[in-house]
Amino acid sequence: MSRGKQAARKQAQGAPQIAARDLVKTYYLGGSVIGALQGISVEVGRGEYLAVTGASGSGKSTFMNLIGALDTPTSGSLQIEGHELGGLSSDALAHYRNEKIGFVFQSFNLLARTSALDNVALPLLYARRGHKEAREKARACLAKVGLEHRERHQPSELSGGQQQRVAIARALATDPHIILADEPTGALDSRTTEEIIGLFEELNASGITVIIVTHELDIAKRAARRILFRDGKIVEDVRH
């Protein structure tokens, strides 16, 4: 068993970091009602490495968006580290997103005409850190992902794998407790995918909770735990 999986199982024994109870998310589109999540209940322990799987439209991305406070539930309870997200103001939710969550997306979401260093520094500037402090922290985060020598390069001057590493460094900039990665290897070749997943495993071994949404079963099986969504419900919860 890997160090990340051992740490996940040990840390998961304490109070849950994420606790969803009867969580419902309903969308109204025209005259249609879409039940994206239908009363799911699940807990995620501190330091877990969780893969979230399921077909398109199964609810997995909705679940991720709720954890990341990018959306709000229709009903039910969602607590992160003992705090009920449903009771927070929009400003408090924005603070939560910036301080507690690191986001990594399939499309990288980097600013095109901005250096790697300034892309990574961006969330720190949003958090009103000083410019010098933000750049020093961004430089350290780029070093963590092996890109200290590329800090002046713009995204167009980097490979897909390097761009995703910049995105991961940006996610690490605010010292998040949870990393949410939505199909982070979907645009990468197999060799680069292996490098990026290895990086997530290293981050998880350091104690960060890592949650990956993926369609790829071989990637999901490398996580310590895998949950499967179908029609807005969790139909499988497996620990590896």
N, C-alpha and C positions, 0 to 999 in steps of 0.2 A: 504494500500500500504506500502511495506517495506521501511526502510530508504534509502536503496541502490537505489530503484526505484525512490524515491522522489528526491534524489540527482542527479540521472542520468537525469531526465527530466528537473530539474532546470539548470544543467550545460550544457545540450545539446542545450540550447537556444542561446549560444554565438557562436563565430566562430568555425567551425568544427575542431576537432583535426586531423581527417583523411578525406581526400577528394580525391576520385577517379573520373576521368572524362574519359569516353570512353576507359576504360582500356581493353587492349587486351593482351592475352598471347597465343602464338602458339608454339607447339612443332612439330618437324620434326623427325619422326622415320622411318628410311628406306625410302620407297617411300610414306609413309603416312603423312598426315598433320592433326594434332589434335588441334582443337580450344578449349583450356582449359577454356579461358575466352573470351567472344565475345562482347566487347564494353560495359562493365558495368560502371555505374555511381552511386556512393553512398557516403554519408557523415556520419561520426560518431562523435558525440560531445564528449567533454571532460567529463570524469566520467561516460560514458554510460556503461551499462552491456548488451552486445550483444551476442546472440546465433546465430551461423551460421550453417544451416542445409542443408541437401540434400543427395541424393544417392551417392554411390561411383562413382567417375568420373564426378560429376556434376560441379566441379570447386571450391568447398569450400576450400579445402586444398591449391589449387593454390593461391587463394585470400589471405589466411593466410600467405603463404610463401612470397608473394609480400609485404604485410604490414611489415613482419619481416625482410625484406631485405635478405631473403635466396635465392631469385630469382629476376630477373628483368623483367619488362614488355616488350612485343614486341612493343607496341605502346600505346599511351594515356598518361594521367598524373596521378601521385600518389603523393600527398602532405601530409606530416605528420608535423603538427604544423607549417604550412606555408613554409616548405622546400620541394622542388621537389626532390624525391629520384633518379629519372632518371639522374639527373645532378651530382650526387656525385661520387667521385672516390671510388675504392675498399677499400682503407683505411678509408675513411669517412663513408662508409656503415658499415664497421666492428665496427667503433666507435659508430655509431648510434645503431647497434644491442646491443652492450654491455652496453651502457648508457641509452637508452630509452626503450628497450624492455625486458620483462621477459618471458622466454619460459617455458612451462610446457607440457610434452608429456605423452602419454598413457603408454609408457614403462619405464618411470622415467628417463632413461639415466643417472644413477649415476655410478661413478667409483667404481667397485666392491670391490677392496681392499683398499678403502680409507674411513676414518671415515666420519660420517655425517657432522661434523664441517668443515673438509677440502673440502668436496664436495661443501658445501655452499660457502666457501671462494674462490673457484676456479675463478669465473668471476671477483672478485676483484683483484686477482693476475694477471689475463689477462689485467686488466685495470691499472696495475703497481702500485697498492696500496702497502703500506708496509705490511710485513707479520703480524706484530702485529696488525695493524689497520684492516687488512682483517679478522683475526680470531676474533677480538672483535666485528666487524660488523656481522660476521657469527653467533656468539653466540647470538647476539640480535635477529637476524632473526629466529633462531631456537626457541627462546623463544616466538616469535610472533605466531608460529604455534604449540606451546605446546610441544616442543621436547627438551627443555633445558637439560633434564635428560638423553638424548640419544646421546649426541654430540660425544661420543667416539665410538659408535657402527658403524660397517660396514653395508652396505645394506643387506647382508645375515642374519644379526641378527635382522632385522626389519620386521614388517608386511608390506603388500602391502600398506595399508593406511599410515603407518609411512614413508615408502619410498616416497610416493607422497607428504607428508608434507615436507620432506627434499627437494624434487624438487621445491616445492612452495617457501620454504625459500631461496633456491638458486636463484630463479627468482626474489625475493625481494631484493637481496643483493646490487644491484647497484641503488636502489631507482627508479625503472622504472616508466615511465608515463603510459605504456600500458602493460598488461599481456595477452599473447596469449597462450591459452590452447587447445591443439589438442587431443580430445577424452580423457580428463584427468581422467575419471572414468571408462573407458572401461575395465580395468583389475581388478576392485574392486567390492566387494559385495554390496548389497543394503544399509546396515547400514553404511559402510565406505563411500559409495558414498554420503550419506546424510551429513556426517561430512565434506567431502571435498568441496561439493557445498556450505555448510554453511560458510566455510572458505573463499571461493571466494566472497560470498555475503558480508562478513565483510570487505574484502579488498576493494571491490567496494564502500562500505559505507564510507570508509576513503578517497575516491576521486580518486582511481586508475581506469582507464578504463580497463574493463575486456571483452575479446572476447573469447568465447568458441566455438570450432567446436564440434558438437555432433550429433550422430544418434538418441539419446534418446529424444523423444518429451516431456516427463515429465520434463526433465532437461531443455530443451529449453524454456518451458513455464514459468520457474522460472526467466528467464532473463527479463529485462524491455523491450527488443526489440528482435525480431526474424526475420532473413532473410532466405529465402529459395532459394537455387541454383538449377537450372535444365538446363542441356546441356550448361553450360558456361554462363548462364544468371541468373539474379535475377528475380524471378517470383513472389515473395511475400515479403512484408516488413510490419511487424505487431508490434505495440507497445501494451504491455499488461497493 
